[in-house]
Amino acid sequence: MLKRTVLAVVFFLFLSFAAGASMISFCVVETGVPLDVNERRQSLFWENAFMDVFFDAGYIISNAPILRLEGIPSGEIIGEFDLMDFRRAGIDFIIIARLDYNADLALSDVSFFIYKVTPENKIHERQLDKQPSRNERDEYTFMKTTARGLIRYID
């Protein structure tokens, strides 16, 4: 009888803790890339690195299609997205990576923006310093390290 009681108490304790995870959408925005040019490899690498890191950290993550803009938006970058779509999908946070390409279609600048969807609130903004060129493996490791550094800004 004592075993059943102890087992019931332990089972009850496990059920009483709610498991929850924030839902995060990762969006890549390319600026300076013509619409008729294929997807840039760098954009796909950044997207994959962030999805890997945040998934491994226990977050529910999705991605939006890569968005191309002619130039850097003059206002807040969040204005390029329909937040109602994110709210309907239950997204808690949006992480936007803005990848700015120069006329030679080489990556020139990378900026990150983290927004809380409800209420709409910019949590963090970061621009990466210009990095020396590396091989793809080292570059991907750098991308994942950068993504890990942004985890602390999510609840």
N, C-alpha and C positions, 0 to 999 in steps of 0.2 A: 504494500500500500504506500509506503514511504517513497519507493522508487517511482511509482506513478505520479505522486504529488510533485516530486522534484522534477520529473520529466515534464509534467504539465506546466510548471512554473518557468522552466527554461524555455520551453516551446513558446509560451506566452510572451516572454521577454523578447525573443527573436521576432515575433510577429508585431510587437508594439513599436519597433523602430522602422520608420518609414524610409525607404530607399528612394532617393530622387537624384536626378542629374539635370543640369542646365542644358537646354537645347541651344546650339550655336550654329549659325549659318556663316560660312566662309565665302566671301565674294572677291574675285579678282577683277580689277579694272585696269585695262591697258589704255594708255594715252599715247598719241602720236603714231599709232599703227593704222594704216589704211584698212578699210573694211575688206578689200579683196585679197589681203595677205593671209596666209594660213596662221593658225594659232602659234604663238611663240612658245618655244620649249621652256624658257625661263618661267613663263606664267604657269604652265602645267606643273613644273617642279615646285614652285611656291605653294600651289594649291595642294598637291600631294603631301608635301612636308607638313603643312598645317593640319591637314586631315589626319595624318598618321599620329602626330603628337597629341592632338586633342582627343582623339579616339582612345589612344593608349592611356590617357589621363582619366578616362571614365566619362567623358562628355558625349552627349548625343549630338552628332555633327552632320550637317548637310552642306551642300554647295550650290551656288547659283551659277548659271551659265556665265562664262567670261564676258564682261561688258567692255566694249570699245568706245572710247570718246576721242574726238578730234584733238582736244587739248585738255589741260588741267582745268577742272571746274572752278569758276570764280567764287562760288559759295561753298557751303558744306557739302561734302561728297555724298552724304546720306540722302540729299535731295534728288539724287539720280535713281533712287530706288523707291518702290511703293511699299511703305511700311505696313500697310493693311494686309498685304499678302503674307508678310512675315508674322504678323500678329495672328492671322487666321491659321497659320501652320504651327503656332505654338512656340515660335522661336523666341528665346529670351535675350540672346546677344547676337550681334552681327559684327564680324571681324572683316574689315575691308583692307585688301592689299592693293594699293595703287602703284602700278608699275609704269614708270615714265620712260618711253623709248625716244631716242634721238632720231635725226633724219636718216642715219645709216641703219636704223632698226636695231641698234644695240641698246641694251638696258642702261639707262643713265641714273635714275633715282628710284628708290623704293620707299614708300610710306605706308604706315599701318594706322588704322582707325578702329577703335572698339566702341560700339554703341550698345547701350541697353535699349531694348525695343519698347518696353512699357514700364515706366514712362520714357519717352524718347530722351536720351541723355548720352552725351559723349563722355566716355569714361577715360579714354587714353588716346594719345596720338604720338606717333614716333616716326622719325625719318632716319633711315640708315645712312651712315657715313659711306662714302665711296669706298668700295672694297677692291683689293687687287684681284686680278683674274686668277682663277684656280681651276683645277680639273673638276669634272662633273661630280665626282664622289665627294670631294672636299666642299664643293659648293652646296650640295644637298645636306651635308652634315651641318654646315653653317646655317642653312635655312631652318633645319629642325631645332638647332640651338636657339635661334631667334624666336621661333614659335614657343618653345618652352619658357622663354622669358616673358611672354605675354599671358601665360596661364594665370599668373597671380592677380590679374585685373578682372578676372571672371569670379563671380560669387562662389 
